């Protein structure tokens, strides 16, 4: 029990420190790398509470796909870091207000303010029943029944993010020949095939 508590505090501290460095890092590449570190430590925290499915999803999907995609997009884009720093103080009050609102919502959900959280109370009452169901099966039952439409909406958001990353990295440079598949498919026969009449025992000039 002592070892588990020590591991929890270590992983939690590294996760919080990595999250802070994601925002505080001046280099976007470092921010993405700290984000990957935060994902790994969050996965370790899920392993400690027995949620191995969510831990593997964090490693496979978020680290293996989303964070790597962020890393490649940031590396391929010509981001003006100096221009980003100029607008930091301009948008700082709005960011601070959003952070305070999010913190208040988390505290309300945890029952810090008020009599308590109904969700946490319901989980405490159903603790014995939850323990009898496997982790992966329980997530599947809830995800594909109660939160089915939200799950589909999350897929659409990821699709839009992928298309946006492709559009941002698609650059047109003068003097560079690009393949135009539509023009190739709809070319007339005269432009596609050239029939050459070769005389008998003769070659093509």
KENU-445297 format. One record per residue (C-alpha): x, y, z; residue in three letters; chain. Coordinates in pm, 1 decimal, padded with zeros to 6 digits, m for minus. Layout:
<nodes>
<node px="X" py="Y" pz="Z" resn="ALA" chain="A"/>
...
</nodes>
This chain:
<nodes>
<node px="00000.0" py="00000.0" pz="00000.0" resn="UNK" chain="A"/>
<node px="00284.4" py="00239.0" pz="00081.1" resn="UNK" chain="A"/>
<node px="00454.0" py="00166.3" pz="m00251.2" resn="UNK" chain="A"/>
<node px="00128.5" py="00227.1" pz="m00438.8" resn="UNK" chain="A"/>
<node px="00074.2" py="00559.0" pz="m00261.2" resn="UNK" chain="A"/>
<node px="00431.7" py="00665.1" pz="m00334.4" resn="UNK" chain="A"/>
<node px="00389.4" py="00574.9" pz="m00703.1" resn="UNK" chain="A"/>
<node px="00065.1" py="00773.4" pz="m00714.9" resn="UNK" chain="A"/>
<node px="00227.6" py="01088.3" pz="m00579.0" resn="UNK" chain="A"/>
<node px="00525.4" py="01055.3" pz="m00814.4" resn="UNK" chain="A"/>
<node px="00310.8" py="01004.4" pz="m01126.1" resn="UNK" chain="A"/>
<node px="00067.2" py="01277.4" pz="m01020.6" resn="UNK" chain="A"/>
<node px="00347.5" py="01527.3" pz="m00960.6" resn="UNK" chain="A"/>
<node px="00511.5" py="01452.1" pz="m01296.7" resn="UNK" chain="A"/>
<node px="00174.0" py="01480.1" pz="m01471.4" resn="UNK" chain="A"/>
<node px="00100.4" py="01819.0" pz="m01317.7" resn="UNK" chain="A"/>
<node px="00452.4" py="01945.5" pz="m01385.5" resn="UNK" chain="A"/>
<node px="00434.4" py="01826.8" pz="m01747.9" resn="UNK" chain="A"/>
<node px="00096.2" py="01993.6" pz="m01792.7" resn="UNK" chain="A"/>
<node px="00237.0" py="02319.2" pz="m01660.9" resn="UNK" chain="A"/>
<node px="00537.3" py="02295.5" pz="m01892.2" resn="UNK" chain="A"/>
<node px="00307.7" py="02240.2" pz="m02191.1" resn="UNK" chain="A"/>
<node px="00171.3" py="02589.0" pz="m02133.9" resn="UNK" chain="A"/>
<node px="00491.0" py="02754.0" pz="m02010.3" resn="UNK" chain="A"/>
<node px="00735.6" py="02622.1" pz="m02272.3" resn="UNK" chain="A"/>
<node px="00844.2" py="02879.3" pz="m02526.4" resn="UNK" chain="A"/>
<node px="00924.5" py="02622.0" pz="m02792.4" resn="UNK" chain="A"/>
<node px="00616.9" py="02443.4" pz="m02938.7" resn="UNK" chain="A"/>
<node px="00821.1" py="02125.5" pz="m02992.0" resn="UNK" chain="A"/>
<node px="00900.1" py="02111.0" pz="m02620.3" resn="UNK" chain="A"/>
<node px="00530.8" py="02164.8" pz="m02542.4" resn="UNK" chain="A"/>
<node px="00431.6" py="01860.5" pz="m02747.2" resn="UNK" chain="A"/>
<node px="00705.5" py="01649.4" pz="m02585.8" resn="UNK" chain="A"/>
<node px="00587.1" py="01751.6" pz="m02237.8" resn="UNK" chain="A"/>
<node px="00233.2" py="01664.9" pz="m02347.7" resn="UNK" chain="A"/>
<node px="00349.3" py="01314.2" pz="m02439.7" resn="UNK" chain="A"/>
<node px="00515.0" py="01282.4" pz="m02098.0" resn="UNK" chain="A"/>
<node px="00191.0" py="01392.0" pz="m01930.1" resn="UNK" chain="A"/>
<node px="m00002.6" py="01127.6" pz="m02125.0" resn="UNK" chain="A"/>
<node px="00236.8" py="00853.2" pz="m02015.9" resn="UNK" chain="A"/>
<node px="00211.4" py="00947.2" pz="m01649.3" resn="UNK" chain="A"/>
<node px="m00166.9" py="00977.9" pz="m01670.4" resn="UNK" chain="A"/>
<node px="m00173.8" py="00626.6" pz="m01815.1" resn="UNK" chain="A"/>
<node px="00031.4" py="00507.4" pz="m01517.8" resn="UNK" chain="A"/>
<node px="m00223.1" py="00667.0" pz="m01282.0" resn="UNK" chain="A"/>
<node px="m00505.2" py="00479.5" pz="m01455.2" resn="UNK" chain="A"/>
<node px="m00309.5" py="00157.0" pz="m01414.9" resn="UNK" chain="A"/>
<node px="m00285.7" py="00217.1" pz="m01041.6" resn="UNK" chain="A"/>
<node px="m00665.0" py="00231.9" pz="m01007.3" resn="UNK" chain="A"/>
<node px="m00719.2" py="m00074.3" pz="m01226.8" resn="UNK" chain="A"/>
<node px="m00837.4" py="00103.0" pz="m01542.0" resn="UNK" chain="A"/>
<node px="m00596.9" py="m00072.8" pz="m01775.1" resn="UNK" chain="A"/>
<node px="m00814.8" py="m00020.1" pz="m02084.1" resn="UNK" chain="A"/>
<node px="m00811.4" py="00358.6" pz="m02048.3" resn="UNK" chain="A"/>
<node px="m00436.7" py="00348.4" pz="m01982.1" resn="UNK" chain="A"/>
<node px="m00373.6" py="00159.3" pz="m02306.1" resn="UNK" chain="A"/>
<node px="m00602.0" py="00396.5" pz="m02496.5" resn="UNK" chain="A"/>
<node px="m00397.5" py="00690.2" pz="m02367.4" resn="UNK" chain="A"/>
<node px="m00073.3" py="00531.5" pz="m02483.0" resn="UNK" chain="A"/>
<node px="m00192.8" py="00393.0" pz="m02816.5" resn="UNK" chain="A"/>
<node px="m00431.2" py="00666.4" pz="m02933.3" resn="UNK" chain="A"/>
<node px="m00311.4" py="00985.2" pz="m02769.4" resn="UNK" chain="A"/>
<node px="00062.4" py="00922.9" pz="m02757.8" resn="UNK" chain="A"/>
<node px="00089.8" py="00703.2" pz="m03065.5" resn="UNK" chain="A"/>
<node px="m00139.6" py="00906.5" pz="m03290.0" resn="UNK" chain="A"/>
<node px="m00262.6" py="01243.2" pz="m03164.7" resn="UNK" chain="A"/>
<node px="00053.9" py="01368.7" pz="m02994.1" resn="UNK" chain="A"/>
<node px="00275.8" py="01245.2" pz="m03277.6" resn="UNK" chain="A"/>
<node px="00044.8" py="01419.3" pz="m03524.5" resn="UNK" chain="A"/>
<node px="00076.0" py="01741.1" pz="m03323.1" resn="UNK" chain="A"/>
<node px="00453.5" py="01701.4" pz="m03323.1" resn="UNK" chain="A"/>
<node px="00478.1" py="01659.8" pz="m03700.2" resn="UNK" chain="A"/>
<node px="00236.4" py="01945.6" pz="m03766.8" resn="UNK" chain="A"/>
<node px="00429.3" py="02181.2" pz="m03539.1" resn="UNK" chain="A"/>
<node px="00758.0" py="02077.7" pz="m03702.6" resn="UNK" chain="A"/>
<node px="00623.7" py="02126.3" pz="m04055.2" resn="UNK" chain="A"/>
<node px="00456.2" py="02462.0" pz="m03992.4" resn="UNK" chain="A"/>
<node px="00660.2" py="02778.4" pz="m03996.5" resn="UNK" chain="A"/>
<node px="00538.1" py="02913.9" pz="m03664.2" resn="UNK" chain="A"/>
<node px="00648.4" py="03262.2" pz="m03570.2" resn="UNK" chain="A"/>
<node px="00722.5" py="03223.8" pz="m03200.4" resn="UNK" chain="A"/>
<node px="00791.8" py="03594.0" pz="m03152.4" resn="UNK" chain="A"/>
<node px="00449.5" py="03681.3" pz="m03292.8" resn="UNK" chain="A"/>
<node px="00284.3" py="03433.9" pz="m03055.2" resn="UNK" chain="A"/>
<node px="00452.7" py="03591.2" pz="m02754.7" resn="UNK" chain="A"/>
<node px="00328.1" py="03936.6" pz="m02849.3" resn="UNK" chain="A"/>
<node px="m00036.2" py="03834.5" pz="m02804.1" resn="UNK" chain="A"/>
<node px="00018.1" py="03654.4" pz="m02473.6" resn="UNK" chain="A"/>
<node px="m00059.9" py="03947.8" pz="m02247.4" resn="UNK" chain="A"/>
<node px="m00351.0" py="04048.7" pz="m02469.8" resn="UNK" chain="A"/>
<node px="m00536.7" py="03720.5" pz="m02420.8" resn="UNK" chain="A"/>
<node px="m00412.1" py="03644.3" pz="m02068.5" resn="UNK" chain="A"/>
<node px="m00724.4" py="03779.4" pz="m01887.4" resn="UNK" chain="A"/>
<node px="m00956.8" py="03566.0" pz="m02101.9" resn="UNK" chain="A"/>
<node px="m00740.2" py="03257.8" pz="m02046.7" resn="UNK" chain="A"/>
<node px="m00727.4" py="03320.8" pz="m01672.7" resn="UNK" chain="A"/>
<node px="m01106.7" py="03358.8" pz="m01658.3" resn="UNK" chain="A"/>
<node px="m01158.3" py="03029.7" pz="m01844.4" resn="UNK" chain="A"/>
<node px="m00911.1" py="02859.1" pz="m01609.1" resn="UNK" chain="A"/>
<node px="m01097.1" py="02984.2" pz="m01301.6" resn="UNK" chain="A"/>
<node px="m01430.5" py="02864.5" pz="m01443.1" resn="UNK" chain="A"/>
<node px="m01287.0" py="02519.3" pz="m01516.8" resn="UNK" chain="A"/>
<node px="m01136.5" py="02496.8" pz="m01168.1" resn="UNK" chain="A"/>
<node px="m01469.1" py="02590.2" pz="m01010.9" resn="UNK" chain="A"/>
<node px="m01649.1" py="02324.5" pz="m01217.0" resn="UNK" chain="A"/>
<node px="m01399.9" py="02057.9" pz="m01107.4" resn="UNK" chain="A"/>
<node px="m01438.8" py="02158.4" pz="m00741.8" resn="UNK" chain="A"/>
<node px="m01817.5" py="02147.2" pz="m00770.2" resn="UNK" chain="A"/>
<node px="m01799.0" py="01802.7" pz="m00932.1" resn="UNK" chain="A"/>
<node px="m01575.2" py="01673.9" pz="m00652.5" resn="UNK" chain="A"/>
<node px="m01814.2" py="01805.0" pz="m00388.3" resn="UNK" chain="A"/>
<node px="m01576.3" py="02062.6" pz="m00240.8" resn="UNK" chain="A"/>
<node px="m01852.8" py="02324.6" pz="m00258.5" resn="UNK" chain="A"/>
<node px="m02200.6" py="02226.1" pz="m00145.7" resn="UNK" chain="A"/>
<node px="m02327.3" py="01917.6" pz="00030.0" resn="UNK" chain="A"/>
<node px="m02158.3" py="01669.4" pz="m00203.8" resn="UNK" chain="A"/>
<node px="m02150.5" py="01531.9" pz="m00551.4" resn="UNK" chain="A"/>
<node px="m02440.7" py="01314.8" pz="m00661.5" resn="UNK" chain="A"/>
<node px="m02223.2" py="01136.8" pz="m00913.8" resn="UNK" chain="A"/>
<node px="m01957.1" py="01037.9" pz="m00662.0" resn="UNK" chain="A"/>
<node px="m02224.6" py="00935.1" pz="m00414.4" resn="UNK" chain="A"/>
<node px="m02389.1" py="00713.1" pz="m00675.1" resn="UNK" chain="A"/>
<node px="m02053.8" py="00555.1" pz="m00756.1" resn="UNK" chain="A"/>
<node px="m01997.0" py="00478.3" pz="m00387.9" resn="UNK" chain="A"/>
<node px="m02335.3" py="00306.7" pz="m00360.7" resn="UNK" chain="A"/>
<node px="m02279.7" py="00102.3" pz="m00675.9" resn="UNK" chain="A"/>
<node px="m01921.8" py="00009.6" pz="m00587.0" resn="UNK" chain="A"/>
<node px="m01997.3" py="m00358.7" pz="m00528.4" resn="UNK" chain="A"/>
<node px="m02188.2" py="m00388.7" pz="m00855.2" resn="UNK" chain="A"/>
<node px="m01916.6" py="m00210.8" pz="m01053.6" resn="UNK" chain="A"/>
<node px="m01652.4" py="m00442.8" pz="m00913.4" resn="UNK" chain="A"/>
<node px="m01823.8" py="m00747.3" pz="m01061.9" resn="UNK" chain="A"/>
<node px="m01812.6" py="m00609.7" pz="m01419.3" resn="UNK" chain="A"/>
<node px="m01493.8" py="m00610.6" pz="m01621.9" resn="UNK" chain="A"/>
<node px="m01341.4" py="m00272.9" pz="m01695.7" resn="UNK" chain="A"/>
<node px="m01351.7" py="m00300.6" pz="m02075.7" resn="UNK" chain="A"/>
<node px="m01705.9" py="m00440.2" pz="m02080.2" resn="UNK" chain="A"/>
<node px="m01836.5" py="m00167.3" pz="m01850.0" resn="UNK" chain="A"/>
<node px="m01685.6" py="00105.5" pz="m02069.3" resn="UNK" chain="A"/>
<node px="m01833.7" py="m00052.8" pz="m02381.6" resn="UNK" chain="A"/>
<node px="m02180.1" py="m00077.7" pz="m02229.7" resn="UNK" chain="A"/>
<node px="m02183.0" py="00287.5" pz="m02126.0" resn="UNK" chain="A"/>
<node px="m02003.0" py="00423.4" pz="m02433.1" resn="UNK" chain="A"/>
<node px="m02221.8" py="00258.9" pz="m02695.5" resn="UNK" chain="A"/>
<node px="m02553.4" py="00314.7" pz="m02517.5" resn="UNK" chain="A"/>
<node px="m02569.4" py="00629.3" pz="m02306.2" resn="UNK" chain="A"/>
<node px="m02289.9" py="00825.6" pz="m02476.0" resn="UNK" chain="A"/>
<node px="m02323.5" py="00689.4" pz="m02831.3" resn="UNK" chain="A"/>
<node px="m02395.2" py="01025.3" pz="m02997.9" resn="UNK" chain="A"/>
<node px="m02117.9" py="01198.7" pz="m02804.3" resn="UNK" chain="A"/>
<node px="m01882.4" py="00921.7" pz="m02915.0" resn="UNK" chain="A"/>
<node px="m01974.7" py="00983.3" pz="m03278.2" resn="UNK" chain="A"/>
<node px="m01933.0" py="01358.6" pz="m03228.9" resn="UNK" chain="A"/>
<node px="m01582.9" py="01300.6" pz="m03091.4" resn="UNK" chain="A"/>
<node px="m01500.0" py="01101.3" pz="m03404.4" resn="UNK" chain="A"/>
<node px="m01617.5" py="01391.0" pz="m03621.8" resn="UNK" chain="A"/>
<node px="m01401.7" py="01633.2" pz="m03422.0" resn="UNK" chain="A"/>
<node px="m01094.8" py="01413.1" pz="m03473.9" resn="UNK" chain="A"/>
<node px="m01173.3" py="01387.8" pz="m03846.4" resn="UNK" chain="A"/>
<node px="m01195.3" py="01767.3" pz="m03873.9" resn="UNK" chain="A"/>
<node px="m00866.6" py="01801.3" pz="m03684.6" resn="UNK" chain="A"/>
<node px="m00697.5" py="01558.3" pz="m03923.4" resn="UNK" chain="A"/>
<node px="m00829.0" py="01742.5" pz="m04229.2" resn="UNK" chain="A"/>
<node px="m00720.4" py="02073.6" pz="m04077.8" resn="UNK" chain="A"/>
<node px="m00367.5" py="01942.6" pz="m04023.5" resn="UNK" chain="A"/>
<node px="m00349.9" py="01827.9" pz="m04385.3" resn="UNK" chain="A"/>
<node px="m00478.2" py="02161.7" pz="m04513.3" resn="UNK" chain="A"/>
<node px="m00229.7" py="02357.3" pz="m04301.3" resn="UNK" chain="A"/>
<node px="00064.7" py="02158.8" pz="m04433.4" resn="UNK" chain="A"/>
<node px="m00051.4" py="02171.3" pz="m04796.0" resn="UNK" chain="A"/>
<node px="00156.7" py="02445.4" pz="m04953.1" resn="UNK" chain="A"/>
<node px="00167.1" py="02556.2" pz="m05314.3" resn="UNK" chain="A"/>
<node px="00508.5" py="02671.6" pz="m05427.1" resn="UNK" chain="A"/>
<node px="00569.8" py="02836.3" pz="m05764.0" resn="UNK" chain="A"/>
<node px="00770.1" py="02630.7" pz="m06008.3" resn="UNK" chain="A"/>
<node px="00689.1" py="02296.8" pz="m05843.7" resn="UNK" chain="A"/>
<node px="00497.4" py="02046.0" pz="m06055.9" resn="UNK" chain="A"/>
<node px="00210.9" py="01877.4" pz="m05872.7" resn="UNK" chain="A"/>
<node px="00010.9" py="01572.7" pz="m05966.3" resn="UNK" chain="A"/>
<node px="m00347.3" py="01656.4" pz="m06061.8" resn="UNK" chain="A"/>
<node px="m00539.3" py="01331.6" pz="m06045.9" resn="UNK" chain="A"/>
<node px="m00871.8" py="01475.1" pz="m06168.9" resn="UNK" chain="A"/>
<node px="m00713.3" py="01608.2" pz="m06488.0" resn="UNK" chain="A"/>
<node px="m00538.7" py="01277.5" pz="m06546.6" resn="UNK" chain="A"/>
<node px="m00858.5" py="01077.6" pz="m06511.8" resn="UNK" chain="A"/>
<node px="m01063.6" py="01297.3" pz="m06743.5" resn="UNK" chain="A"/>
<node px="m00806.7" py="01335.1" pz="m07021.4" resn="UNK" chain="A"/>
<node px="m00933.6" py="01260.0" pz="m07372.9" resn="UNK" chain="A"/>
<node px="m00810.6" py="00954.7" pz="m07554.1" resn="UNK" chain="A"/>
<node px="m00608.1" py="01162.5" pz="m07798.5" resn="UNK" chain="A"/>
<node px="m00394.1" py="01300.4" pz="m07514.4" resn="UNK" chain="A"/>
<node px="m00354.3" py="00966.0" pz="m07340.8" resn="UNK" chain="A"/>
<node px="m00261.4" py="00724.6" pz="m07620.3" resn="UNK" chain="A"/>
<node px="m00040.4" py="00792.4" pz="m07921.1" resn="UNK" chain="A"/>
<node px="m00071.6" py="00542.0" pz="m08205.7" resn="UNK" chain="A"/>
<node px="00245.9" py="00506.1" pz="m08407.8" resn="UNK" chain="A"/>
<node px="00249.8" py="00312.9" pz="m08735.2" resn="UNK" chain="A"/>
<node px="00574.2" py="00122.4" pz="m08758.1" resn="UNK" chain="A"/>
<node px="00671.8" py="m00017.7" pz="m09101.4" resn="UNK" chain="A"/>
<node px="00766.1" py="m00379.5" pz="m09134.3" resn="UNK" chain="A"/>
<node px="01125.0" py="m00442.9" pz="m09032.5" resn="UNK" chain="A"/>
<node px="01154.0" py="m00078.4" pz="m08939.4" resn="UNK" chain="A"/>
<node px="01211.9" py="00104.0" pz="m08618.6" resn="UNK" chain="A"/>
<node px="01051.8" py="00394.2" pz="m08446.3" resn="UNK" chain="A"/>
<node px="01218.9" py="00719.1" pz="m08537.2" resn="UNK" chain="A"/>
</nodes>
